[in-house]
Amino acid sequence: EAEVAQSPRYKITEKSQAVAFWCDPISGHATLYWYRQILGQGPELLVQFQDESVVDDSQLPKDRFSAERLKGVDSTLKIQPAELGDSAMYLCASSLARDRGTAEAFFGQGTRLTVV
Amino acid sequence: GESVGLHLPTLSVQEGDNSIINCAYSNSASDYFIWYKQESGKGPQFIIDIRSNMDKRQGQRVTVLLNKTVKHLSLQIAATQPGDSAVYFCAETIYNQGGKLIFGQGTELSVKP
């Protein structure tokens, strides 16, 4: 069964260091999302791509976060410098084009980030 | 606003009983409503969705009901099993806002053997 792949699964980093997460969506999925989930809360969208273009990054803290999907396939989310408040689960999801009659988005296992 | 919230943070049921998880939403412009299941340390897993022009949809052991009059969504799980123990999130999506999912806070379902 096709899955959204994320790496690493866990990351511990010191405050002010740079950290990067990688996501490989399900083949053929044009839409890719990065979500952040704080423990006990629902995921919140950071950035959404349609192919290689950003369609929504309104909630992305652009002073420290950046995201790219250069070839419209895999994607990287970077934080520089990391802050203590960035500790969370970072989830990647992908879906078919939104006019396919379903809202189903497939999530990866996430990257658990701890900033110390 | 665009908030999606849940009535109960925790729900405990006996194995074999039916479970009902509720959700309130505020944006009547949403096109789809979706239920996700999230087990500890894993990403959310899609359960079922329902279009805004429907009021009921059934899947395997699950039924989603949508009441647009009171902006209420529910997930019914029949014959709840220990493997159903997880946090359940409702989410909504609005196509004219890019199709992003807006999640509520979640309800933790605990199934007692």
Contacts between the chains, C-beta under 8 A, distances in Angstrom:
chain1	res1	chain2	res2	distance
A	4	B	43	7.6
A	31	B	99	6.9
A	33	B	100	6.9
A	33	B	101	7.5
A	35	B	101	8.0
A	40	B	105	7.6
A	40	B	106	7.6
A	41	B	105	5.7
A	41	B	106	7.3
A	42	B	4	7.8
A	42	B	89	5.2
A	42	B	91	7.4
A	42	B	103	3.1
A	42	B	104	5.4
A	42	B	105	5.4
A	42	B	106	5.7
A	43	B	44	6.9
A	43	B	89	7.8
A	43	B	101	7.5
A	43	B	103	5.2
A	44	B	103	7.2
A	45	B	100	4.8
A	45	B	101	7.1
A	45	B	102	7.8
A	48	B	98	5.7
A	48	B	99	7.8
A	48	B	100	5.5
A	50	B	98	7.9
A	55	B	98	4.9
A	56	B	97	7.6
A	56	B	98	4.7
A	56	B	100	5.9
A	91	B	43	5.4
A	91	B	44	7.4
A	93	B	43	7.6
A	93	B	101	7.8
A	95	B	99	7.6
A	98	B	95	5.9
A	98	B	98	8.0
A	98	B	99	3.9
A	102	B	32	7.8
A	102	B	49	6.4
A	103	B	31	7.4
A	103	B	32	3.6
A	103	B	34	5.2
A	103	B	49	4.8
A	103	B	93	4.9
A	103	B	99	7.4
A	103	B	101	7.4
A	104	B	34	7.4
A	104	B	46	4.9
A	104	B	49	6.3
A	105	B	46	7.1
A	105	B	101	6.1
A	106	B	46	6.9
A	107	B	36	7.9
A	107	B	43	3.5
A	107	B	44	4.8
A	107	B	45	7.2
A	108	B	43	5.3
A	109	B	41	7.9
A	109	B	42	5.8
A	109	B	43	5.2
A	110	B	42	7.4
A	110	B	43	5.0
A	112	B	41	7.7
